[in-house]
Structures are given as structure tokens and as C-alpha cells.
């Protein structure tokens, strides 16, 4: 029996900016929203609630979700930001689904935009935002340096090497080289030697093993009930979701000696993430499992996070996530096409909007209308994993083109 959907996406809109076509986050969000409303066939005054992720790094005003509805002249019953780092953006659809199921809304808008590279010093801002001000900031860490600590531990425990991580970068670039808005498209497809010849950013992470800042993106999704979606032109159904968060700073994680989520292993550790618990919830609520997933859009800001996510999502035993990449399963002819816009490694991270980029790509692939490459077999069920912080938060969404 097919799982019963808990909600449906009936409208999607996306927008893009670059150094040659600059747009600020409000412009990007407004463009994406107008396109999503048109796609859904509803008016803006029919939207009951608006949820966003964190305020964009390129527009860090507080209550950004309220600033947006004011900009749109779109009064609603509720507007809020879900600030579980980047994972909160993926979780907005879960909160929208719950609101709809409770009868508190008919249509909910979930959106995010950012254009960090176009307006701010992202390197300086990122390190300041994600490092502990008392115990980490005095040492001047960058985000890659913090993630590199987890990479070293992962290498130590499971015997992976830089050559293994190179395979992740190569796999993602195979997709990103063909997406018109991917930040690394201009480099074309690459090989392992190219990755290993690139300079270190923070050992063991080389430049090709790190995501880059993209230009700017915006994405908007109109969520409603499965019943209302029956009259929609091309609905995408929400089959299940889950989320979890465990800490804030990397040092906080190492100070944890126990955790309520058994899927995160024995503590302390840096090789499991909250995604493991988020995935457990999503699979339980949907009645699906890893074998039911046709495609994934996951959060791989640094190459070692690819195999770690594969493991936490149940596609490999701990320490063996790299096998999914080695075996070509994530490619165009594979049984698990992954990060089909290039993912964060190759599409880039325009800022806080990067989890929405994954959701937009999932909807486009389910509808059979990708901007880049389509896999050999059109997916029926797509898993979207959002992550945020220093291995801090995870959110998993299961989407399907049919009930």
C-alpha cells in the first residue's frame, strides 16, 4: 500500500542572481513567490501563513519573514522563521503540513532567498556566526577549519583518505557542470587528479572538496492539503518528514557525553549527525525506507559530509558511505542519483537559501523539468536532507510525484 501523503506542494517558483545580474534577497524572494503563486493558481491573499529559514546573510534584519510579507503587502495569520540553522528551512514544510492538518491554514508559503556573495564578506561573517565566541573565535577559525576537524576524526576512525573525498567532488561536478546556475559550471567535468591537485583550504580539505559561494537564489513553495492538491496541475506530495538538533558549536558537541537519539552512536563523537534521527522519523512516519528512494538532494558543503550523510540516511553502514559514490550510484545512470544540480559542492551556497535550492531541484526532478541534467530514470520518490551548523541540525523530507 502506498503511504498516505500528509501535504502537497502545488506551486514552485525559483529565481537567480549573479554578479552580472544583481538582486537582493527581497527581490529574489518576491520573484520566486510570484512564480509559485502563478504555478499554484492562487492569489497572494489566499496564503494563510509564511515560513522562512533564518534571515539571509545578505539582509540580516530581524523578523525577516515579517519584513517579507510587509514588502509583498500580504497580511497573514502567522509568519515565522525556523532557525534550526539551514535544516530549519527544510523543516518549514513539516510545520506547514502540521498547520494544514490542524485546519489552521489552507495555503502556506515556504520560502528562502539569499545573495551572500553579492553583498557581504561571507568568509568573515560565516566564521563569526558559527564559532563559539568564547572558546573558538579567539583562535580565528574559518568554517572549513571547523569542518576539517570532523573530517580528520572520520579519517581516523574509518580509514578514509583524500582520494576517497575526491570521488565525492567528481561525482557532484558531473551534475553541476551541466546546470546553468551552478557556481562551478564553468570548470566542466573533472577527475580525481584535478581535485587532488587543488590547494588545501584546511587540511585534509582541498579547494575542490569545499563548496563555494554561489551568486544568489530564491525559492518558494506553496503547500496545501492532499485533498486540495487533487485539482492541481502537477502536485508533489509530502510523504514524511523528521528533524533533530543536538548542539550549537563544534566544541559543544565534543562536550556531550550522552544523547537521547540512539542512532547517533556512542558519545562523544564527530562521525554521526542529527540527520540519523531525522531520517528515522521520516521513514517511520511515511512507512518508507532507503530502498524506496529514487533520488536524493543532500547537504554536502564539504566532501566528507557526503559519505557521512549516506550513512546517517541508512544507505550504508557507518564508515562505508563512500562506497555509494565509488560504485557510481549517485550518477546519471545510477540507482540513486544525488545532488542533481551539483549540490552544495558544485552548485554552490548562495547563503541561507542553499537548502531551498535542494527542495527546488527535488520538485523540478519529480516534475520532469530540471534545468540541468535528468537521470536515466525519472524519480518517483525524492529524499531531501537539510543540514546546518557544525554537524548540529538535520531535517529530512520525503517527496513523491504520486500518492
Secondary structure, 3 states (H helix, E strand, C coil): CCCCCCEEEEEEEEEEEECCECCCHHHHHHHHHHHHHHHHCCCHHHCCEEEECCCCCCCCCCCHHHHHHHHCCCCCCEEEECCCCCHHHHHHHHHHHHHHHCCCCCCEEEEEEECHHHHCCHHHHHHHHHCCCCCCHHHCCCHHHHHHHHHHHHHHHHCCCHHHHHHHHHHHHHHHCCCCCCCCHHHCCCCHHHHHHCCEEECCEEHHHECCCCCEEEEEEEEECHHHHCCCCCCEEEEEEEEEECCCCHHHHHHCCCCCCHHHCCCCCCCCCCHHHHHHHHHHHHCCCHHHCCEEECCCCECHHHHHHHHHCCCCCCCCCHHHHHCCCCCCCCCCEECCCCHHHHCCCCCCCHHHHHHHHHHHHHHCCCCCCCCCCCCCEEEEEEEECCCCEEEEEEEECCC
